[in-house]
Amino acid sequence: MNNNTTKDTSGLAGRVCVVTGAGSGIGRGIALALAKEGGRIAVLDLNAEGAKATVAEIKVRGGEAAAFTCDTSDSASVANAAAQSAAALGLCDVLVNNAGILRPGALDVLTLDEWNKVLSVNLTGYFLCAQTFGRQMRSKSADQAGGALVHIASIAAEHVTAMAGAYSVAKAGVEMLSRQLAVEWGPHGIRSNAVHPGMILTPMSQAFYDQPGVTERRSQAVPAGRIGVPEDIAQAVVFLASDRSAYISGQSLTVDGGFTRMMLGLIPRAGYEGKAP
Ligand SMILES: NC(=O)c1ccc[n+]([C@@H]2O[C@H](COP(=O)([O-])OP(=O)(O)OC[C@H]3O[C@@H](n4cnc5c(N)ncnc54)[C@H](O)[C@@H]3O)[C@@H](O)[C@H]2O)c1
């Protein structure tokens, strides 16, 4: 018997974890992973059917979850979902801001409506949920007070996504929102960190991979040699939501298989090519 082995706990068992946009893709993967750690999951999504399907998947695996229909860009809708989830599951311990949209649009022709739509979901929605669920984190009794915020931004926060309208601008805003929250709410025992996913196969990105050859070409641009899956992002979120990251706040973690470090690996360089031995 190995006496050095201790039970590896994340401290998430019994904690109320609110995941926005958890009715699909990355959000669903995060909800499943947090439930596996024993978290009690509030699944928030605009798409009621998607949210219910995630809850059903968690319950089949023996976890605890409830679905709440919510438009994260609408303050009344967020307040309503927050009240319902507190009544059903208890006050929020972990918030994962994830609900997002991707829309095409060159900046010279982008309408104000389209600009506002992307910012309202991808940035303002993150602020509204942080404010609303952050109040729940602060309102708990002294021994329970505090919590963890994890914001799903994107490698687009630091790298231009041309022709994608306001997407990168909003994601860059999320990165600074996360840092602001870390500083303003740190004294209340609340940590705030961001995760930057790279190329992940989800319903949002599926259409890219439906084009012939795209999966192969994109995979070649990633040191890990593959496109990511929601579980890749979920494991980073579990870490940042858990007590294992108790002293990490105001930081961003890129989860992209090394893609954003590949610049010099993408061009021909005679004498410096091929696989390392
Ligand atoms: N897929 C990728 O390659 C990738 C890469 C980087 C970052 N991201 C980010 O990850 C997050 C999740 O993306 P995904 O790929 O899983 O997308 P997805 O489209 O599969 O899932 C997004 C979910 O958010 C929900 N949603 C959209 N608007 C909402 C609103 N106003 N209120 C509540 N719910 C809303 C949708 O109904 C959907 O269930 C997004 O923030 C996205 O920008 C994705």
The ligand as an ORCA input file, in Angstrom:
! r2SCAN-3c Opt
* xyz 0 1
  N     -16.177     26.421    -29.994
  C     -15.032     27.084    -30.007
  O     -14.125     26.783    -30.815
  C     -14.794     28.214    -29.030
  C     -13.505     28.772    -28.995
  C     -13.247     29.814    -28.107
  C     -14.252     30.255    -27.253
  N     -15.503     29.703    -27.306
  C     -16.500     30.239    -26.377
  O     -17.025     29.185    -25.595
  C     -18.367     29.515    -25.199
  C     -19.273     28.352    -25.544
  O     -19.268     28.167    -26.950
  P     -19.693     26.805    -27.675
  O     -18.706     26.572    -28.747
  O     -19.957     25.754    -26.675
  O     -21.051     27.304    -28.382
  P     -22.495     26.628    -28.512
  O     -23.208     27.450    -29.529
  O     -22.380     25.165    -28.713
  O     -23.139     26.875    -27.076
  C     -23.476     28.158    -26.619
  C     -24.695     28.073    -25.733
  O     -24.978     29.399    -25.262
  C     -26.377     29.589    -25.335
  N     -26.685     31.016    -25.436
  C     -26.434     31.854    -26.476
  N     -26.894     33.079    -26.204
  C     -27.419     33.029    -24.953
  C     -28.036     33.976    -24.112
  N     -28.235     35.263    -24.499
  N     -28.458     33.579    -22.892
  C     -28.276     32.296    -22.492
  N     -27.721     31.352    -23.243
  C     -27.291     31.712    -24.463
  C     -26.819     28.822    -26.576
  O     -28.230     28.542    -26.540
  C     -25.955     27.582    -26.472
  O     -26.594     26.561    -25.726
  C     -18.719     30.811    -25.910
  O     -18.527     31.903    -25.028
  C     -17.708     30.853    -27.047
  O     -17.458     32.170    -27.482
  C     -15.778     28.690    -28.170
*
